[in-house]
Amino acid sequence: MIVFYFSFFVCIAINLNAQSVIVIDSISALPVENVYIVNYDSSISSVSDRYGKVELSQFSLTDKLIFSHLSYSKKYTSVQEIVKTKIIYLLPANIKGSEVLITANLENRYNQTFTEEIKLTPEIKDIFLNAGDLLKNKTSLMIRDYGGFGGVKTASARGLTSENTVVLFNEARINDLRTGMVDLSAIGTSGINKLYFQKNAGDDVYYPSAGGVLKIYTGKEQVEENINAGIKYSSDKYRSVSLNYNGGNEELFYSIGIERAVSSNHFPFIFNGIKLKRENAHFNKTFLSSDVKFKTGGIKLGLSVNYFHLQSGIPGFVVTNNYSSSRAQNFNNSFLTILNSEIILSGQWQYLNVISFNTQNLIINDPDGILVFADSKKDSRLNDFSVQNKLSFSSGVFNSNLVYSITTAGLNNITSFVSANVSPSKITSLSQTIFSGANYTLIQPLNTPIALRLSGGVGLQHVKEKLQRENNSKNVYYRTGISFSHEAIPQIIFKTHYSHEYRVPTFNERYYSNLFNHYDLKQEEYNSYDVGFDAEFKLFDGLNLSAVYYKILGKDKIIWIPTRLAIQTPRNISDVESQGIELIATQKLLNNKIELNIIYNYIDAKNKTRLSSSDNGFDKQLIYTPLHKLNAGFTYTDEKYFVSVNASFLSERFYTADNNPLYSLPAYIVLDISGGFNFYLLGIKHRISAVIYNLLDENYFVIQSYPMPLRTYLLNYSMEIK
């Protein structure tokens, strides 16, 4: 018996001496270097190498170990358990418990998609009044700006139209089903907590999207209570007040924010050498956002209730001999309610449910009958109800998800603008989507010195719409991608991605395509791929680089064309090709006090359809699409002072399909500067800042006949109470 026990322990010792464990990131599934491993009495320790490998020979079988790293939560386990699993998963320190499901893919640089994250500091929120202005200066997105603080602002990417970019608000899609777009001027920056732009849809996004996904989040999870209040005043009579409250405990978090803004928006501009004032561009708006989050054990619940009110004038086109506009006004009231439920079923299985209800009431008053045909008022109500169910599995190296989503929408009136036709009493839509996505990570496959992630997804979407008659469409879309890094240069992640996507026509397009009995309006179809890299270097306080080449081939693009009755109707008459380069560089200096960033876009987006031998629009740049776009920024921030300089350049754009130089918008450079300081009084933190927009007084247009403001000044005051 003694010989047996002796032989048994010798075998264990030999086996343990030959054993090693690999430490990997539980999100990216890539090895973690410099993890400190120590037994409970701290008598023996070790450190993981560049491959995440740790030898166990120095530990005994009965040892209990602690795995620790500054960027990860501590892991407690035993040698006996390690011998069984041979892999240790570490959870990033900024991701705790059930938050993994929502935030993991956003913070995972090894994802197949290229993602831009916008840092939302209090100073940034002072400079940019709404999400549209923020995205215009801080991302590669193209913002179509219709002028001033109150002008409509929609986002588009890579030469495509705004309908192709999906916008998620707390995980719920908020694209207007009438137009397919989102007016980002309506979303004030004071209530936003996180903002991401995902340039292509990956295995984690079930929506068909050729133009990327913009993700906006409100609410914070923090135990410490604080109140932020602020006021703003500009030289064109823009005035706003905001109040945000955040609080909670270990299980319950709650926040509420309100922003109220009014402006005559009577800004100066120059047209045909004459300095004028913008007419009928006034607005007043209210944005209210409230969030409650509760988590206990493996359950996390979130409720978000949002209200938006906008009353604004509808400024007319600025053209020769017509400098004024009608007296038309727009009234928009929207309620958006979102319920998020997240349940950890086990260590590897998670369930996410998102229920959203969005109701919008749009009223247009036109006392002069210029915009609305034969009437002084039009109103419509849109109700949109959506349920998303997502089941996710994660084993570290393999992650998958299965999604079923159903959306039903109804619109009681669509003829808000010129139409000589009687609108249907109600337009309805029912959309169902099934999507499955997965990714798998291989570490040193076939003994090669790389870490490789393979990912992909496929979805089926069925849409049933009822206008004058029922219309059905089915689409299969899919995407796949590869990302990898080499052990010699682990700072660089190389990525490539391919997708086949669709865009279903909007309610507007469906309705107006039916005016002359055209029921066969097809879905837009896109094949796209991109290749590039993301890199992080420890140069000074950190250098981040991103470079991407992309190409998109579009088929059956919907174009609005004139008819014999001078009414434009949509038709599938155009194929497009868009290719370009996106370069982003961010350098931090002086202990992160200074940040320099550059964002450059080269966009070669061409029409590839020749309608006739005399068609001059063939192989010409798409309207309103610049060939070059450049943003550059400098910020300095310390505990007391901050300074920011932002410059934007846009090259020449054309607003006719034939690219006639007589109908072009010239290139422009806009320079904005801001500065301010913080101080404490009576235990309260105060901040005062000033912004000068368009310092060089540039006269420019983003959209033809919608002038942009000349030099404008803004003053900010805010305080924070903890």
ROFIFI-988105 format. One record per residue (C-alpha): x, z, y. Coordinates in steps of 0.02 Angstrom, whole numbers, plus 50000, padded with zeros to 5 digits. Layout:
XZY/...
This chain:
500005000050000/501445004150118/502194987250082/500504979050120/500324987550290/502134984050332/501904965650289/500274965050389/501054971750548/502574960550528/501414945450519/500504951250675/502144953850766/502784936750716/501124928750764/501074937750933/502874933050968/502374914850947/500784916551050/500524911651231/499014910551345/498554897851478/497824904351643/496664891851727/495504890951877/493714893451814/493074880551938/494384866751939/494984870351761/496774867551818/498234879351781/498584893751901/500394897551941/501134914451991/499774925251913/500434943051891/500044950751720/500334969151687/499764981751556/498754996951607/500235008851619/501244995851716/502694997151594/502724978551551/502354963751663/502464944751666/502084929951781/501254913251736/502314897651757/501844881251844/500814876351692/499854892851695/500744898051536/501114916351494/502124922151344/501384937251253/502934942251154/503344957051268/501614964851248/500964974451098/499334970351010/498494986051078/498944982951261/497574980751389/498054968651528/497654965251711/497804947451778/497944947151969/498234933852103/497924934452291/496744919652281/495754925652129/494714940252071/495604951951951/495334949451766/495374963951640/495574960251455/496564964951300/497924956251201/496764955951050/495474945851147/496804934251217/497464930151044/495714924350999/495324913751153/497074908151207/496354904051380/496064915451530/494844909551666/495094916551841/493694916151969/494214911552149/494134926952259/492944919052385/491674914852249/490804929652171/489604930552027/488084919252040/488714910552197/489734899252085/488274887552049/487954882952230/489684883552306/490864878852166/490774860152186/490924861452375/492564870752369/493314861252223/494654849252283/494794841952107/493034835152114/492924816152098/492164814952272/493034815452441/492294829452545/492494834252728/492164852352775/491834856752957/492424874053010/491054882153114/491884894953228/490974902753377/492094892353491/491594876153403/489754880753422/490034883153609/490684865353627/489444855753520/487624859153553/486884850753400/487394844553228/487444826453286/488754829453421/489774840353303/489814827153165/490214813253289/491834821953340/492364831053182/491994819153037/492174801052985/490294798653004/489644786053129/488314794053240/487074782253321/486764791153485/485314786353597/485964795753748/486164813353816/485894830553739/484114826053692/484404808353629/484054804453447/485634805653339/485704798653162/487174798153041/487824783252944/489374780352838/490514766052789/489574752352881/487894756352800/486294761352891/485714779252915/484394777652779/485794777252649/486494794452694/485594808952608/485424824952712/485194841552620/484644857252712/484924872752604/484934861052452/483274852552498/483234834352551/482544832352727/482664813552757/481074808352849/480034798052727/479364787752871/481074781252925/482284787852794/483334795852931/483634813153004/483744816553190/485264827953196/485004832053380/483574843253322/484734854953226/485644866953342/487374872853292/487034891253327/486054893653167/487174883553050/488314893052931/489134879052829/489264860252849/489974847652725/490004828752711/490234822252535/490744803952553/490074798452385/488854805752261/489694813852112/489154821651949/488404836352045/487224826152158/485664819252076/485034809252226/485404790552233/486534788852385/487684774552434/488064782152604/488624799552552/487804816652561/487774828152713/487504846452667/486914859252795/486734877852758/486014892152861/486074910852831/487524922152786/487854934552648/488614949652734/488364968252727/488904971852905/487524969753033/487864959453188/486914951353330/487474935753423/486634930353584/487084916553704/486544906153853/487084888753907/486864879154068/487424861454110/487584850654265/486124839654209/484984854854202/485164858154016/484734876453983/484694885553818/484604903053747/485014908053568/484884923953467/485514926653289/485414942353183/486274945053014/486244960252904/485974967152730/486714977052589/487514973352421/485894966052352/484864960252501/485444948952642/484374943152787/484624933152944/483564925653081/484054913953220/483134905753363/483724893153490/482684887053637/483294872653746/482544862953891/483244849154001/482704835954123/484084825454041/484134816454207/485934811654183/486884798554286/487444781954214/488054765254278/487194748754240/487694732054317/488834741454437/487414752254503/487414771154479/485704776854418/484824791854342/484044791554169/482144792354180/480864800154062/482224807253948/481714825553971/481484836953823/481144854753770/481444860453593/481394875953484/482334878553322/481924894053219/482794898053055/482554913352946/483394917152779/483204930852650/484324931852496/484174944252355/485314945952206/485374957952062/486274956051898/486204937751851/484754933251967/484874926852143/483384922152252/483374914252424/481974910352545/482254899552698/480874896552827/481234884652970/480204878653117/480614864553236/479694859553394/480144845053507/479264838353659/480204824053740/479994808953849/480264791853771/481474782953887/481314764253896/482684751353873/483904749654017/483964731054050/484134719954202/482684722154325/481994736754224/482874753054265/481384764654240/480294768154089/478524772254040/477734789454044/477624790353855/477994806953770/478364812253592/477774828753514/478514833853347/478144849953254/478924853153083/478904867452958/480164867652816/480074881052682/481354881952542/481404893752393/483024894252293/483094903052125/484684904852026/484794913151857/486334915951750/485674913951574/487344918251494/489184917151532/489094898251518/487294893451557/486464893851728/484774888251794/484404883051973/482684879552045/482364873052221/480584871852289/480324864552462/478824860552569/479014850752730/477584846752847/477824836353005/476564832553139/477034818253257/476024814053413/476424800353538/475534800253706/475634783753799/474514784253953/475084767054011/474834758853840/476584751553837/477204758053669/475574761153575/474454746153550/472714747153630/472694766053634/473414780353735/473794791653587/474354790553406/474664804653286/475184806353105/475514820352982/476764819752841/476734832352698/478194832452576/478264843952425/479754844152306/480304853852151/482054852652079/482564860251912/484384860651863/485154867351703/487054869151707/488334872751573/490134877751612/491534881751491/492944879851617/493624863351553/491904855751524/490464856651647/488784847851637/487084848151719/485364841351683/484144839051827/482294835051837/481534832752009/479794828252068/479284824452247/477554820552312/477214815152490/475734809552593/475584801852766/473904800352852/474394787552985/475944776953010/475524765353156/476374775453292/477034759853376/476444742253411/475304735453274/473764724553280/473254729953106/472174743953042/473234756752953/472724763552782/471874780352790/473274788052687/474944782852612/475554792452461/477144792852358/477614801252195/479454801152146/480174807951983/482024808751943/482994813451787/484874815051806/486284820751693/488074823251751/489654830451673/491524832451697/492924836451578/494684842251620/496214838951512/497794848851543/499384839851489/498454827151379/499574819551245/500984830451315/500984820751479/501424830551637/499714828451719/498044837351738/496604825051723/494744826651761/493474813951699/491714814251772/490134804251773/488264804351791/486734793651759/484984794951830/483274787051812/482094786851961/480274781651954/479314779552117/477434776552128/476764772352301/475014768552360/474694758752519/473324745652512/473734744952328/474854753952205/476694749452194/477874755452055/479754754452042/481054760851918/482904762151953/484374767051844/485894772751943/487564779351885/489284784551945/490944788951866/492604795451928/494364801151885/495464813551975/497204819051922/498784827551982/500584826451921/501654841851891/503034834852002/501844834052153/500424846252117/499984846552302/499224829052287/497594825352196/497294806852162/495484801252146/494494785652108/492604783552100/491334770052058/489454770552080/487924759652062/486574765852182/484854761052250/483864764652406/481974764652397/481104757152552/480414769652676/478574771652721/478864761452879/479674747252782/478324747352649/476924747152777/477594733652892/478124722752746/476284722552695/475644715852860/475714698152792/475344702552610/477164704252554/477114717352418/478754713052336/479954722152452/481394726652336/482524741752330/484224739752411/485584739352277/487394744752302/488974744152198/490384754252275/492094760852229/493454770352318/495214776152280/496354788152371/497074805652375/496854822952448/498434833052481/498894850652537/500674854252593/501434870752649/502154863152807/502184876652941/500454884752919/499734870652814/499574851752819/498054843352741/498004824552715/496684812852647/496744794052628/495364783352553/495064764752528/493274759752489/492274744052455/490374742552448/489394727352393/487574727752447/486164717052381/484394714452448/484764723652609/483184725952710/483244717352880/481894717953014/481554700153075/480354693153206/478734684853154/477604672353240/476624686853317/478204694353394/478084709053273/479644712853172/479384714852986/480624719952851/481274707552721/482574707852582/483624693652653/485384700052667/486874704052556/488264714052636/490064718652600/490874733752679/492664738952651/493814750252747/495064764352758/494784782652803/496264793352854/496184811952895/497614823552943/497524841852993/499054852153041/499044870853078/500394879753179/500834896553257/500034907353123/498494896153121/498214897953307/498474879353337/497574865653243/497884847053265/496754834453180/496564815553174/495164805653091/495344786653084/494104773953013/494374755452984/492684747552947/492554729252897/490684727252865/490084709252850/488464699952822/488684689052666/487054679352671/486904662052749/485064658752784/485344640852838/486734628652882/486544633853064/486594652453029/487934659653143/487764677153072/488624673252907/490244682952877/490064692153043/490244710753076/488624720453055/487784725553217/488334741853299/489774743553175/491484745853256/493034739153173/494014754653226/493484772653254/494694786753300/494434805253334/495864816653385/495774835153424/496844849853478/496284867953473/497164884153516/496314900553470/496904918453475/496034935053496/495794932653683/495904914253731/495434897253664/495704879353722/495034863353645/495334844953681/494374831353589/494594812553611/493494798953535/493844780353528/492644766753471/493114748353469/491994734053524/490294732453438/489024718353434/487144719953444/486734702353386/487044695953211/488084681053270/489354692653358/489134683253521/490394691153643/489064690053780/488054702853681/489354715853642/489674733953688/491454736253751/492684748553675/492764765753753/493764781953754/492894798353789/493884814253823/493094831653815/494004847753859/493474865853847/494194883153867/493674901153873/494124919153841/493494934453747/493424952253813/492674968853761/491524979253871/490564994653813/491064990853634/490284973453641/491254957353620/490914944853761/491434926653771/491394915153922/491834896753909/491674880254000/491604862353936/491874846054027/491124831453932/491754813953970/493154820154081/493694802354126/491924797754181/491854783354056/490344771954072/489834767253894/488434763753771/488324768153586/486684758653569/486254744053683/485074748753827/485294767453793/486634773353916/487724788453884/488014801854016/489454801154139/490484816954171/489474832554128/489874851154141/489284865254029/489464884054049/489264896253903/489084914853890/488864924253726/489034941653658/489224949153485/488624966553439/489194974653278/
